[in-house]
Amino acid sequence: MNRGIRRASDGSYRVRLPREERAVLQSLPGQLEDALDADEPSLYRLFPPAFADDVGANVDYHRLVGSGLEDGKRAALAELARTADADTLSEEELECWLGAVESLRLTLGTQLDVSEETFITEIDPADPELPRYALYHWLSWLQEEIVDALSESLP
């Protein structure tokens, strides 16, 4: 199977992923929605403070835009779950995939304490976090596929 995401001549996007990977794409949005409902600390990177040294300004900022940001993330997650089995996506649907995959990646990266300094390129097979690191790397690959596909339409 030729894996990945490519732009078609009609402007749509062809998605070639195995059934098992699509099942993962369908299940992950619900898990992140549960985390959003519980306001888990691992969501920090999804909603970082807008002002580094001003707690009051951050409270005001969150009051003004917080629900809109969260609504946008929830909409992208719902669209990913809805279209995970699709072989063809519109540009708008693929942009939702990009937002959802980025949210999933950021949350998982926070849970795994991934940073530029700690990013792991080789995973120890004995590491109990191996499945989650593998998922993080797969989400990174998928995000790159989406960005590359969307970039094909740029001048």
C-alpha positions as CSV (number, residue, x, y, z in Angstrom):
1,M,0.0,0.0,0.0
2,N,1.3,3.5,-0.9
3,R,0.9,5.2,2.5
4,G,0.3,8.8,3.1
5,I,-1.7,11.8,2.0
6,R,-1.4,13.4,-1.5
7,R,-3.2,16.2,-3.3
8,A,-5.2,15.0,-6.3
9,S,-5.6,16.9,-9.6
10,D,-9.1,17.9,-8.7
11,G,-7.9,19.7,-5.5
12,S,-9.1,17.1,-3.1
13,Y,-6.7,15.0,-1.0
14,R,-6.2,11.2,-1.2
15,V,-5.7,9.4,2.1
16,R,-3.9,6.1,2.0
17,L,-3.7,4.6,5.5
18,P,-4.2,1.0,6.8
19,R,-7.4,0.2,8.5
20,E,-5.6,-0.2,11.9
21,E,-4.2,3.3,11.7
22,R,-7.7,4.7,10.8
23,A,-9.1,2.9,13.9
24,V,-6.5,4.8,16.0
25,L,-7.6,8.1,14.3
26,Q,-11.2,7.4,15.2
27,S,-10.4,6.6,18.8
28,L,-8.0,9.4,19.8
29,P,-10.4,12.4,19.4
30,G,-12.7,10.9,22.1
31,Q,-9.8,10.4,24.5
32,L,-8.7,14.0,24.1
33,E,-12.3,15.2,24.5
34,D,-12.5,13.4,27.8
35,A,-9.3,15.2,28.8
36,L,-10.8,18.5,27.8
37,D,-13.9,17.7,29.8
38,A,-11.7,16.9,32.9
39,D,-9.5,20.0,32.3
40,E,-6.4,17.8,32.7
41,P,-3.0,19.4,33.3
42,S,-1.6,17.7,30.1
43,L,-3.6,20.2,28.1
44,Y,-1.2,23.0,29.1
45,R,0.4,23.2,25.6
46,L,-3.0,23.4,23.9
47,F,-3.8,26.6,25.8
48,P,-0.5,28.3,26.8
49,P,-0.6,31.6,28.5
50,A,-0.6,34.6,26.1
51,F,1.4,36.8,28.5
52,A,4.5,35.4,30.1
53,D,4.5,37.6,33.2
54,D,1.0,38.9,33.6
55,V,-1.5,36.5,35.4
56,G,-4.3,39.1,35.2
57,A,-3.8,39.6,31.5
58,N,-3.9,35.8,31.0
59,V,-7.1,35.6,32.9
60,D,-8.7,38.3,30.7
61,Y,-7.3,36.7,27.6
62,H,-8.7,33.3,28.5
63,R,-12.1,34.9,29.4
64,L,-12.2,36.5,25.9
65,V,-11.0,33.7,23.6
66,G,-10.7,30.6,25.7
67,S,-14.1,29.1,24.8
68,G,-13.5,29.9,21.1
69,L,-10.2,28.2,21.1
70,E,-11.6,25.1,22.8
71,D,-14.6,25.0,20.5
72,G,-12.3,25.1,17.5
73,K,-10.2,22.2,18.9
74,R,-13.3,20.2,19.6
75,A,-14.7,20.8,16.1
76,A,-11.4,19.6,14.6
77,L,-11.4,16.5,16.7
78,A,-15.0,15.7,15.7
79,E,-14.1,16.2,12.1
80,L,-11.1,13.8,12.4
81,A,-13.3,11.2,14.0
82,R,-16.0,11.6,11.4
83,T,-13.7,11.4,8.4
84,A,-11.1,8.9,9.7
85,D,-12.3,6.3,7.2
86,A,-12.5,8.6,4.2
87,D,-10.3,7.9,1.2
88,T,-10.8,11.5,-0.1
89,L,-10.9,14.7,1.9
90,S,-11.6,18.3,1.1
91,E,-9.0,21.0,1.9
92,E,-11.2,22.1,4.9
93,E,-11.4,18.5,6.2
94,L,-7.7,18.0,5.9
95,E,-7.1,21.3,7.7
96,C,-9.3,20.0,10.5
97,W,-7.1,16.9,10.5
98,L,-4.0,19.1,10.9
99,G,-5.5,20.9,13.9
100,A,-6.7,17.7,15.6
101,V,-3.4,15.9,15.0
102,E,-1.5,18.8,16.4
103,S,-3.7,18.9,19.5
104,L,-3.2,15.2,20.0
105,R,0.5,15.4,19.5
106,L,0.9,18.3,21.9
107,T,-1.1,16.6,24.6
108,L,0.8,13.3,24.3
109,G,4.1,15.2,24.1
110,T,3.2,17.0,27.4
111,Q,2.3,13.7,29.0
112,L,5.6,12.1,27.8
113,D,7.6,15.3,28.7
114,V,8.9,15.6,25.2
115,S,10.9,18.7,24.4
116,E,13.6,19.7,21.9
117,E,16.1,18.6,24.5
118,T,14.5,15.3,25.4
119,F,13.1,14.3,21.9
120,I,13.9,10.6,21.5
121,T,14.8,9.3,18.0
122,E,15.4,5.7,19.1
123,I,13.0,4.0,21.5
124,D,14.1,1.4,24.0
125,P,12.1,-1.7,23.4
126,A,12.0,-2.3,27.2
127,D,10.6,1.2,27.9
128,P,7.0,0.8,29.4
129,E,6.1,4.0,27.5
130,L,7.1,2.4,24.1
131,P,3.5,2.4,22.7
132,R,2.9,6.0,23.6
133,Y,6.3,7.1,22.1
134,A,5.5,5.1,19.0
135,L,2.1,6.9,18.8
136,Y,3.8,10.2,19.3
137,H,6.2,9.5,16.4
138,W,3.4,8.3,14.2
139,L,1.4,11.4,14.9
140,S,4.5,13.5,14.0
141,W,4.8,11.6,10.7
142,L,1.1,12.1,10.0
143,Q,1.3,15.8,10.7
144,E,4.2,16.1,8.3
145,E,2.2,14.2,5.6
146,I,-0.7,16.7,6.1
147,V,1.5,19.7,6.0
148,D,3.3,18.5,2.8
149,A,-0.1,17.7,1.1
150,L,-1.6,21.1,2.0
151,S,1.7,22.8,0.9
152,E,1.3,21.3,-2.6
153,S,-1.4,23.8,-3.4
154,L,0.7,26.8,-2.5
155,P,2.2,29.0,-5.2
